[in-house]
């Protein structure tokens, strides 16, 4: 009788939780077991890249993600093997799911137990990087290793610690490799090991070079001539720190000049360390600001990457020192970036990438460069995990593996919920070599009394439509003026109205249609406040000519729980002192919103930051605004931020400083009710109009997708009651003229004489509207309506002028006739 075979199934190991560690396992063993469990469950593709069945290199492919990694198998213990995946590089476990997958497959093959018991015994020797408990270079002698090489290895490597190479002897490795080569013995030095050594050696050489170039540190004479603007000592210190570190997190408080510090460090790298390709990655709204600052401080031209994929492909092929792109374009442009090969990557406003598991964040981490500067005023906002992700781009090994860091610093309740963090001072010590952060209070004596910054922001597509429509009205009137040297009262009124509409469109479409809120300025202001109000006692004054700008700002403030007061011409005089007192005395009231009704006579020096959402035509009024905080009794340095829309009338005002005469200023700032002009006064006024509109520059409008991605969440607007104030008017006598009996002034479509242009424009707007209707995350489009009872969407297309509509109809008719004639 034959003995019965044991058909009992092997007992399965209990499935481990990914969120709760078993009581009988240490965190280290738990993390290794999780990867073993997950790896053995996978159905990856496996390909052996060598002739050996067990101790070989393998390609492991994931058919779902289309990614593949190289796995080198050398044994069964953690640290014996290698994988090229990001997890293996940073987890300090000596294993990963790909290694565990390969081992599970190999263990099922005939002869596996014997092969692994015998161990890996190659004839050649190896220099390799181990990643269990930290990165270290190790030497493994082959069976054919000659005595001369073995003797040299014994002198250089620490045999008592597994033949590890001491960090302070990295400089001797090159001589050892030469000894092995001279003996004729094959020594395989793997790329990750050589890269690790090279990085350490480059840092040492860079430090030596910096000490030679700048022996007096921040006081070195070379630094005084580095940029067109002189660096303050703390800024020079940061520039040297960044270059010395190579990859660094600049976390200074808002207003200390992170941008100029990064530009200064980039100049040092360019002038003394051969860097010739710099990639700046920032929010869409800051691209032109970076271009302006680089030109201003370094005198270098830089290229803003805009347009479609084809255009960007051409731009990446050009030989530029600096290219500027935004987060949203990273994933689609990774191949173009890799082909260009930036040597320095500057990442601005890193805190805006709230979730570093997003597509853009993952794409950012795949950009390879020797140097990287990450700029953020708030490196740790809410969760420790956010800081970990930012630091991982700077130095993926600095904080150690995430699982270990969270285990050591997270505080959890009985249910496993994170309730706080502990031991954060240890993280600060760990980050010290790669992070520099100063507060204003630390460098107060070095700061100037007042700094002014013009912040260039892009327009959205809907803003640009309003702006261009009114710009065409201005252009036609200017052309009539050139021809006739005379303007009727109606034309003069239409001109001033169109100019005002151009300015209002720069803030938001809400100022014009009272419904939509397409614009960048209010969101940029909210981000500025996120940084500023990290300082407990900080307060800010915000000026705009229009109370409707207050409305869109108030939405952002209330969404963030920031206290404010709104001061404007509609506030009764007896109530105004209470607003000022609340702003001064209430610590929760952080923002003073004001129109030009508050530009004179107010003492607001308990705030040290002033933001102009829009610039007045008259520089005198601008200085009156600034004097509310920059006055006797101000004990802190004052920061002035002026928002300027790129490629608009605002940039024209900034470029030529026209409209500085009291005549134009009085009319357009609402200082007088006079509209009709004549003689030399009209001549001067029209010349100023031509100067400003002729120097508006060029700007790329944000696409709806970029607008949705870059915008901040807002709540419903809180408007002032109609009986208290006209939300659309400024506080001057004449904001926008009223036209009794004839409605608003005519705003005609651009290029009316060319029906093809008009047709293309209507078509582009229609595509934009349909895109917004099909995308719940897209900003509201003025052409899309929704029935409040049924929720059904409808399309409302505004008709152009009668003349333009007729021309479009003629074009469509011609196309229809042509198509009919081409039918078979």
RAWO-V855823 format. One line per field, one symbol per residue. ss: DSSP state (2 for helix, 1 for strand, 0 for the rest). phi: phi as a letter, one per 20 degrees, with the letter a starting at -180 (. if undefined). Layout:
ss=???
phi=???
This chain:
ss=00000000000000000000000000222222222222220000111100000000111111000011111100000000011002222220100022222222220000022222220000001111110100011111000000222222222211222001102222222222222222200011102222222222222222222222200022202222000000002222222222222011110000000222222222222222000001111102222222222222220000110000222222222000011111222222222222220001111002220000002222222000001111100000000222222222220000000222222221110000011110022222222000110002220222000111111110012222222222222222222222220000222222222222222222200222200000002222222222220000000111100122222222222222001111100000222222222222200011111102220000000000111100000022222222000000000001111111100022222222000002222222000000000022222222222222200000000102222222000000000000000000010000000000000000000000002222222222222222222000000000011100000011100000022222222222222222222200
phi=.fffffeffffffffefedcfffecfgfffffffffffffeecfecceeceffdebecddddfeemebceddecrdegnfdbcefffffcelembafffffffffffeefnfffffffnecefeecdbdecdnpebecdcfefdfffffffffffeeeffdmleeggfdgfefffffffffffnefdedegffffffffffffffffffffffcfemfefggffdfcfdfffgffffffffffffncbdedffgnenfffffffffffffeccmfcccdddbfgfdffffgfffffedmdecdeecnegfffffffffedfccccdgfefffdgffffffmfecddddlfffegdedfgffffgfeedbfcbdddbecfceccffffgffffffbfdfemffgffffedfddefenefdrccmffffgffegfcccbcegffcgfefffbcdceefceeeffffffffgffffffffffffffdlbcfgfffffffffffffffffeafffddmcfcerdgffffffgfgffefegdfcbdcdbfdfffggffggffffdmefbccdbfeeggfefgfffffffdefeedcdebeffdecnedcffdcccdefbeffegfffffgfffdebgnfdcfeddddecffmcgffffffdlfleffgffffeenebefdfcbmfffgffffffffffecfmdbefffgfffffefdfceffdefggfebffeeeeefcecfecfncmfffdefflgfdfffffffffffffffffffecfefffdfeedcffedmfecddefeffgffgffffffffffffffffeff
